[in-house]
């Protein structure tokens, strides 16, 4: 049996991924017809997916959050 270690570095402690987050948020905003996110929005999101930024989406925040994570993964792979 092989053990797997997953290191979750969401907020730039090990790797600065703020640009990846900004790109993913910009994609999400474009897809759903939202205004472009600010750097403050990105910092808020990179802290936690249940941050105040997501409150604007109400009970459907998970739909937006899933799309954001999908785009974050895409931009992470593009920039590797």
N, C-alpha and C positions, 0 to 999 in steps of 0.2 A: 504494500500500500504506500502510495506516495503522498506526502504532506504538501499542502499548498499554503503559501503565505501571501496574503493580499495586503498591500500598504495603500491606504486611502489618503492621498494627499490632495485635498480639495482646495485648500486656501493658500497655496503657495509656500508652505513651510519648507518643502524640499524642492519643488519645481515651481517656477513662476508660470502659471497657466492662465493668467488674467486675460491675455489676448484671446486665448481659446474660448474662455467664457464669454467675452464680449462678442466674438464672432457667432457663437451659438445663440446668444440672446438676440443679436441682430437678425439672424435667420428666422428665429421664432417670431420676432416682431413683424418681419416682412410677411411671413406666411399667414399670420392672424390679423394683419392690418392694424398693428399697434404702432405707437410712436417709438422712435429709435431709443434704445436704452442708454442711460448715462453711465459714466464710470462708477458713480455711487450705486446705481442699480446693480451693476456687475459685482461690485464688492459685497453688496447685500446678498445676492444670490450665492456667491462663492462661500459665504459663511454657512448657509444652510438652505435647503430647498423649501423649508417651511418658514422662510423669512418674510417680512412684511411686503416685499415686492410681489409675492404670489397672492396676497390678499385681494388684489384687484380682479383676480380671476374667479373669485367665489368658490363654490363647490366644485367647479370644473378645473381647478388649478392643476390637478394631476395630468390632464390632457396636455396642457401647456408644458408642464414639467417633464413629461415623457418625451415630448418633441425636443425640448431643450437638451435633455441628456443624449438623445439620438444625435443631435447636431454637435454636441460637445465631443462625443466619441468620433464623429466624422472629422472634425477639425483637429482633434488630437492625432489621428492617423495621418492627416495631411501634413502636419507639421513635424512628424517624427523624422 
